């Protein structure tokens, strides 16, 4: 089974970057065994009012990945989206259901990649970005809170993943969804997920979710996987970040997400929420 990182434009990032890890380069282009790109599969159109924390991460104005606002000046995304980026290239666009119109652009002033991000295993796949002007108060932009440190990710419990990922075959901006989409997916327990992903080692910083026909895919990397708050079903909590999965998006293989309450992830985020 070929597997894929779910960021749009990653091929350009790798080709254009200087000083990248050769192992990481080989990792992406192993035809039989490595990760590629994707879209929201089996989902439906939603509005930014339901997901006011989701933002588009852009390199030279082109959507690369999604992210989530977690505090006044910070958004979180995955490390594999940002570790080759230079600050002048990067902006964040938020506050709109549309990927192209109606929102607000923010200049990025700092990118902090998890110090233990591993380009071979994709362990600790998380980074934060600081913006020069505050995310809040702005219309349709609000931070999302993190799940509690003791959240258990129960097998079969429903989570939601949202993004502007690819809706047609191809690797051009026109293949991305112009409007925000989301899909509900169940968590998959670690043992079952590892049995399916028998050729990859799942780490403590990863959690699995998905079912055949419902998935994230190209352009959705870094985006939010959320669950309802146990005290208010209308409030979402950030449980994961889109990291990697099957290149056949929506297959029987669950998507793999950065696990927000993993100790290595939660301690990294503590300074930014």
Buried (B, 14 or more C-beta within 10 A) or exposed (E): BEBBBBBBBBBBBBEEBEEBBEEBEEBBEEEEEBBBBBBBBBBEEBEBEBBBBBBBBBBEEBBBBBBBBBBEBBBBBBBBBBBBBEEEBBBBBBBBBBBBEEBBBBEBEEBBBBEEBBBEBBBBBBBBBBBEEEBEEBEBBBBBBBBEEEBEBEBEBEBBBBBBBBBEEEBEBEBBBEBBBBBBBBBBBBEEBBEBBEEBEBBEBBBBBBBEEBBBBBBBBBBBBBBBBEEEEEEBBBBBBBBBBBBBBBBEBBBBBBBBBBEBBBEBBEEBB
